[in-house]
Amino acid sequence: MSAVRADSEPGSRRATRVNLDARIRQGRARVRSSAYPIVQAAVAVAVAAAIGRYVLGHQYPFFATVSAWVCLGFSADRKIRKVAELAVGVALGVGLGDLVVRLIGSGPWQVALVLLVAATTARFLDRGVTFTTQAGVQALVIVGLPSLGASGGGFGRWTDAAVGGAVALAVTALTPSDPRRPVRAQSRTATIELVGMLRTLARGWRTGAVQDVEDALVRGRASQPALDDWHDGAANARELARLSPAWRRHRAELGALGQSAVLVDRAMRNARVLARRSRSLVESEAPHELAGVATAVDALARATDALGTALMTGATPTRARTELLAVTRSLDPFVLAPDDWQVQSLVLLLRSLSVDLLEAAGVSPDDARAALPEL
C-alpha cells in the first residue's frame, strides 16, 4: 500500500502543477483581453469622483464611482444602450432610496417598500433585466446603509450617481470598441491550449513516457474554461452585432469565429479521447508503432498554431488549411501502423480530430472528409 501511495503522490503533484499552469496561462490571457477596458473604467471612476468632489462639493462621492464602474465594468463589448440602461437604473435606485429615507426613514419594512417601488417602477420604464436589477440594488444600498457616502445634502447621492453614469456614457461614446477583438483573443488562448496538449501527447508517444500522456490529458481537461469563454464570447458578440447597426458588418466574421469555437472544442474532446486510449499502449511492455502517429500529431499541432494565429489576426488561414490538408491526407491507419490494430484505432480517432480542425479553418465538411485516405 505504501508503494502505491509513493507512486501516486508524484503523479498527483504533477497533475496539480499542470492544472495550475493552465490556470495561470488562461488567467493571463483574460487579464490581457480585459486590461484596456479596466484601465478605461479606472480612469472613468477617477473622473467621476473628481467631479463629485471638486465640482459638486461632495466630500464622499461614493455613488459617482459606483455608478461609473457598474455601467462600464471590465467587458470590451460595451454598447451605448446598455450603458445608458445601467446608468438610469442606478440613478433611479439611488434617487428612490434617498426619497424613502427622507420621508419614512430606514428599517426592515422600508427596505421591502423601496425594493417594491424601485423594481416596479423600473419594470414599467424599461424591459431590461439589468435596468431593474440595478435600480433595486442601489435602492437597497441607500435604505439599508443610509449613512454610506452621504454627502452634499438633499439628493446629493442621486446627483453623484447621475454624474457616474454620465461619465460612463461619455467614455463609451468616445471610445467605441471592436466586438471582434476580445473574441479573437479568446480564440488564440483556446487554440494555444490545444496546441500544447497535442505536443505533450506526441512527446509521450514518441518517448514512451506515460507521464507525458497523463499530462496531456490533464491539460486537455483544464482547457475547457478557455474553450467555453471563446464560445460564449462569440455568441455574445454575434448578438450585439445583430442589434447594433455599427457592428452589423462584422456579423459574418463573428459567426465564423463562433463556428470555429464549436469545432475546436470538438477537436479537443477527440484529443482527450486519444490521450485516454493511448495510455494503456504506452504503459504496456509490448512495442507499438507510435512514432509515425506522433509525427502526425506534431504536424497537427503546428497547423493548429497557424490556425490560432490567423483567427487572432482576422487573416485567412491559408497556411493552416494547407498544413492540415497535408496531415489529413497522411492519416491512413494501414500505412502508419500496418501491423498494430490498437494504433490503427488511434489513427481513426485522429482522422476525426483533423476533420474538425479543417472545418474550423473554413474548409467545407465534404472537402474535409474527402481529404482523408480511403479505408
Salt bridges, closest charged atoms under 4 A:
ASP21 OD2 - ARG17 NH1 3.39
GLU85 OE1 - ARG81 NH1 3.15
ASP98 OD1 - ARG157 NH2 2.62
ASP126 OD2 - ARG81 NH2 3.75
ASP160 OD1 - HIS58 ND1 2.73
ASP178 OD2 - ARG180 NH2 2.80
GLU193 OE2 - ARG25 NE 2.86
GLU193 OE1 - ARG219 NE 3.53
ASP212 OD1 - ARG14 NH2 3.43
ASP212 OD2 - ARG203 NE 3.22
GLU214 OE2 - ARG279 NH2 2.73
ASP215 OD2 - ARG14 NE 2.43
ASP232 OD1 - HIS231 ND1 3.71
GLU239 OE2 - ARG242 NH2 2.56
GLU253 OE1 - ARG180 NH1 3.18
GLU253 OE2 - ARG184 NH2 2.87
ASP265 OD1 - ARG269 NE 3.35
GLU283 OE2 - ARG279 NE 3.10
ASP298 OD2 - ARG206 NH2 2.46
ASP305 OD1 - ARG188 NH2 2.88
GLU323 OE2 - ARG319 NE 2.84
ASP340 OD2 - HIS288 ND1 2.58
ASP356 OD1 - ARG266 NH1 3.73
ASP366 OD1 - ARG369 NH2 3.08
